[in-house]
Amino acid sequence: MSFLRAAALGLCVGLGPTFAGAQEDGFSALARLDVAESGLSDGRRGVTDLRLSLSQGVPWRVFTLDDPRRVVLDFREVDWGTLKAGELGSAEGVSGLRFGAYRPGWSRMVLDLAGPFDVESAEMAVAEATGAATLALRLAPTDAAAFAAAAGAPYDPRWDLPAPAAEAAPAPRPDWAPTRVMIDPGHGGIDPGAERGDVQEKALMLMFARELRDLLRRAGDFEVIMTRDADVFVSLEGRVALAHQHQADVFLSLHADSLSQGNAKGATIYTLSEEASDAASALLAERHNRADIISGVDLSGADDEVTDVLLDLARMETEPRTDKLAHSLADSLREGGIRLNRKPLREGAFSVLKAADVPSVLIELGFMSDQQDLANLQDAGWRAAMAAGLRDGLLAWIEEDKATRALVRQ
């Protein structure tokens, strides 16, 4: 056996010099997991072992994140197939496990830790004859202070996106330009969203987003962009940034959550507010805002407080336009025979709606926890009616918005 070894950097384990040469050694960008030869297990002295048997070696890295405590494994690239988390077994040190696509060409596995654990060892052994590889990761108990001090995502230009660069402000778009709609299919990649059996929210939302995109384009009055058009992860901040980057006129975030409280059912439209309109909305917002944590994003440097006066001024103009958008969409869906929630217009502190200058709404098409809603979401005819209702609501809002926007500015 030959070995690709990770070089330990405190509690973060980064890639040694072999990383750059991994592709040169004949590794392609896809490895398949052998579930039967993989798994989690408890060892002596309270250690936790993870073994991943892969069809071939791939470049990889491992690091830890705090608050909450997680271990993150990145690969280029692993096909997880139909793997379910429970098939890898369990260990006392791991309270949860997720895996999936992270961005094109990259896969990620995230282990939720039951306590502070040090990456005691991590190595990938590659068989010279077959190229098959085994990744062995050992986690050993440590103290909370040591874990927190060393945790954090490493930066490597071979893996990570470059730092944001200042760009010139885009030229204003003419009044006659088509309305630019940013469609945001919720979740994606390593973040599946709600699940009912084999049905995942991320797949349903991508399918509906494509259908809505095509319908809007056929209407002739819209230019449509999507935050994702594949099963990849896009951070909440990244979704909002895309709306700004593309100068979106409106932002529609699509979801179909699972919420058992209050027997939730029917389409619901959410607008941004720091004060939730009800307890269920507060719970949903909290769950949605955890998407980045679920996917192993380091939020230690994130700033949740928006204090810029210019942003506040932008919201003063955008907020009434957003409220009218929500009402127009709800009215149109009702007229189209779509079942609405008993309280279809709600508010919550959804991070994905925080584009200050873009009218933004989050649309729960239905709730996967409700059997009828789930059946609707899987029915092509119902989805076509839902898409038509959203199209008609957008058209009605655009007409009113153009007529009243000058008055709003005053």
N, C-alpha and C positions, 0 to 999 in steps of 0.2 A: 504494500500500500504506500502511496505517496500522500503527503498531507498539505492542505492549505490551512495555515494556522492564523487565528486572530490574535493581534497584539493587544494585550490588556492595558487600558489607560484608566487606572482607578476602577470605578464602577462602570465606566463606559468602555465597551470593547470595540475597537475600530479595526479596520482592515490593514493587514501588513502589506509589504511590497508585492506579494503575490496577487493582489487584487487586480492591478493593471494588466498583469499577464494572463489572467484567467481565460479571457477570450482567445488569446494567442495560443494557449495550450490546447485549443480544440473545443472549448466549451461553446455550445450554442446558447441561445437566449431562452431556452425552455427546458425545464426539468419536470418530471412527473413524480408524484408522491406514491410510494408503496405503503399503503395504510397498514397492512399486516405486519410490516417490519418497523413501524413507527409508534411512538406513544410517550405518554407522561408516566412517571413513576416516582415513588418515594425511596430515598436511599437512607443510609445510616447517618447519624448526627443531624437529622432534620433537613438533609439536602433534598433538592428536587432535581430530577433528571428529565430532560427532553431529548428524544431521539427522533430524527427525521431521516428516513431512507429515501433517497432521490435517484432517479434514473441516470442522472449525470451531475457532475459538479457545476456550480454556477457561482459567480461573484456574490458575496453576501456580507452582512455586517450585523452587529447586535449592540444595543445600548439600552439604558434604563431611563425612565421618566418618573417624576414624583408628582404627587397631588393630582390624581391618585397614582399609586405605585404601579408601574408597568414595566415589562420587558418587551422590547420591540426588535423583531428580526426582519430585515429587508433582504430581498433576493432579486436577482435578475436571471430568470423569471421562473416561477413555479406554477404549474397547472395543478390546482387543488382537486380537480375533478368534481365528484359528488360528495366529497368529504363532509361529514358533520362533526362538530366539535367533540361530541360525546364518544366518537369512534377512537379518539386518541387516548381514552382513559382519563384518569384523574390523579391529582396529587394534592396533598394538604397545603402546599405552598402556593398553589394556583387556584384562584377563585373563579376565573373565567378565561375563555380563549376565543379569539377571532382570527380570521385569515381571509385574504382575497386580494383582488387587484388594487394597487395603490394609485398608480398612474401608468400610462401606456409603457409597457415593457418592464414594469416593476411590480413585485408582489410583496405583501407584508403579512406578518403574523404578530399579534399582540397578545401577551399573557398578562392578565390582571393578577397582581400578587396579593396574597393574604397577609403579608407582612413585609418588612424590609429584607431583601435578599441581595447578596453580592453575586456577580457573575464570576464564579470561582474558576471555571474553565469553559472554553468554547473552541471547537475545532471541527473542520470538515475533512474527513478521510476519503480519498478518491482511489478506487481500484484502477491500477494501471491497465489491466487487461480489458476491462469492460467500460470504464469511465463512470460506473455507478458510484454514488457518494453517500456518505452517512454523516450527518451533522449531529454532534453530541454537545449538548449544553448542560452545564451543571450549575445550579443556584444554591448558595449556602447562606444560612441566616446571618444577618449583621444587625447593627443598631440603626435606629431611625436617623440619627444625626449624620452618620457616615453615609447612609444611602442618599439622603437629601443633598449632601455636599457634593457628591460625585455625579448625581443624575443629571441628564441633559442630553439633548440631541446633538451629535457631532455635526460639523459642517465639512463636506467634501465635495468639491466642484464636479467630481465624476458621478456623484449621486444626486446632489441637491440643486435646486433652482438657484440662479444667481440672485444677489441682493437686488431689491427694487431700485430702478434708476429713474431719475427725474425725466419727464417727457414734456415737450411743448404741448400746451392746451390745444385740442383739436379745433378746427374751424367750425363755427356754428352751422348747423344744418338748415337749409331753406325751409320755409313754411310748407312748400308743396311736396316735400319729400315724404315717402310712405312712412307710416308709423312703425318704428323699430321696436319689436317685442322680444324681450329676453325670456325664454322659457327655461325654467330650472327644474329638471326632474330630480326629486328629492333622493338623497342617499346615493349609493353607488360604490362599486369596488368592495373594499373591506367592510363597509358599512351597509348591511342589507336592509336596514329599516325594520318595519314590522314584518312578522312572519306568521303564516298560518299553514301548517303542514309544509308542503314543498313550495308554496307560493310566497314570494318575497316582494316587499313593497318596491324595492329599487327596480326590479324588472318590470312591474306593472306601470310604474311612473315613466320609465324610459319608453315603453311601448306607446302609452297614451301621449307623451310629449311629441313623439314623431308623428302620430296621427294628427294632433292639433297643429303642429308646424305645417304639415302638408295642406291642411284645410285652410289655414290662414294665408298661405302662399297662393292658393288657388283663388282666394277672395280678391286678390289683386291690389289691396290697399295696405299690405303689410310687408315688412322686411323682418324675417324671423331668424334669431340666433339662439342656440342652446348652450347652457353652461356645460353640458356633457352630452355626447351622442354615442356613448359606449359605456360599458360596465367598469367605470373607473371612479376613483374617489376625487372629489373636489371640495376643498375646505370651505367653511362658511364664509370666511373672509375672501377667499378666492372667487366665490360666486358673486359677491357684492362688487368686487373689483372688476369682474368681467362686465357687469352692467355699466360701470363707469367707462371702462375701456372702449366699449362699443357704442357709447352714447345712447343707451337704451331709452326709449320714451316710456316704457312700462315694463315691469318685472313681475312675472307670474311664477311662483314656486309651487310645485305640485306634490301633493302627499296623499297617502291613504293610511293613516295610522291605525293602531289597535289600542282602544281605550275602553276598558270595561266599566269604568265609573259612569253611572248615570245612564247606562244602556245607550251610549252614543251611536248615532246613525244619521245618515243623510249628509249632503254636501254642506260644507261650512267654509266661510271666507273670513280670514283673519287679517287685521291691520296691526301696525306697530303701536304699542303703548307700553310704557314701563309698568303701568298698573294694569294687571290682567282684568278682563271683564268678569271672570268667574274662576273658580278653583280648577275646573277642568282645563281651561285655557292656560292657566299658570303651569299646570303639570305638563301639558303638551309642549309649551315653550321650553321648559327645563329639559325635557327629553330631547327635543330637536337641537338645543344648544350644546348638547353633549356629543354631537356627531364628531367633532374634531378630537375629543378625548378618546372616543371609541376607536378612532382610526390611528391612535398613537401619535397625534400631533403635540408638539411641545408648546404649551400655552404660557410658560413661565414669564415671557416677555410681553404678553398681550395686555392691552389697555382697554378695559371695558367701559371707561368713562369718556364720553364725547363732550368736550368742553369748548370746542372752537365756536366762536360767535357766528362765523359765516355759515357753519353747518346748521346752527339753530335758526338762522334767518332763512336758509333754504328750506328747512322743514316747515316753517310758517307758511310758505307758499305751497309746498308739496302736500301737506296733510289734508287740506280740504279737497284737493284733487283726488287723493287716494281714497278718501271716504266716498266720494261720488263714484269712483271706479268700483269699489266694493258693492255699493248699492246697485249699480247698473248691472254688474255680473249676476248678483243674486236675483234681481227682477227678471233678467233674461232667462236664467235657468228655470225659475218658477214657471214662466210662460211656456217654456219648452217641455214641461212635464217632468223635469228632474226632481226627485225627492230631495228636499232640503232638510237640514237639521231644524229642530223646533226653534232654535235661536241661531239663525244662519249667519249673522254678522257678529263677530267677536273680536276681542283685542288681546294681545299678549306681547311679551318682550322677546320676539323672535329675532335672533341675530341676523338672519338672512334677509330681513326686511329693512336693514339700517342704511340703505342708500339714501342719503338725505335729499337728493335732488331728483330721484326717480320714483314715481308712484309705484308702490310695491305691495303686493298682496300674497298671502299664502293660502292656497286653496286645498282643503281636505276634500278630495273628490267623494270620499265616503270613508267608512271605518271598516277595516278588515276584521275587526272583532264582531261585526254584525254580519250574519249569514247572507242577508239580502244584498247589502252593500258589496260584499265580497263577490257574490254572483254577478252583480252589475258590472263590477270592474273587469270581470273576465268575459263579458259579453260585448262583442264588437258593435252590435246595434246600439246598445246603451252608451258605449263610449263615443259613437258618432253623434248621438243626440247631445251628450255632454259637451263635446267639442264645438258643436254648432251653437249651443247656448253661450259658451264663452266667446265665440266669434261675434255673435250678435250683441252681446253685452259690451264688448270692446268697441264695436262700431258705434253703438249708441253713446258710449262715454266719449269717444273721440269727437263726435259731432258737438256734444254739449261742452266739452272741454275747450275746443277751439273758440266757441262763442263766448265763453265766460272767463277765459284765462286772463284777458286784459283787465277785467274787473277784479279778479283775485289779487293781481299784483298791486292794485290801488288800495 
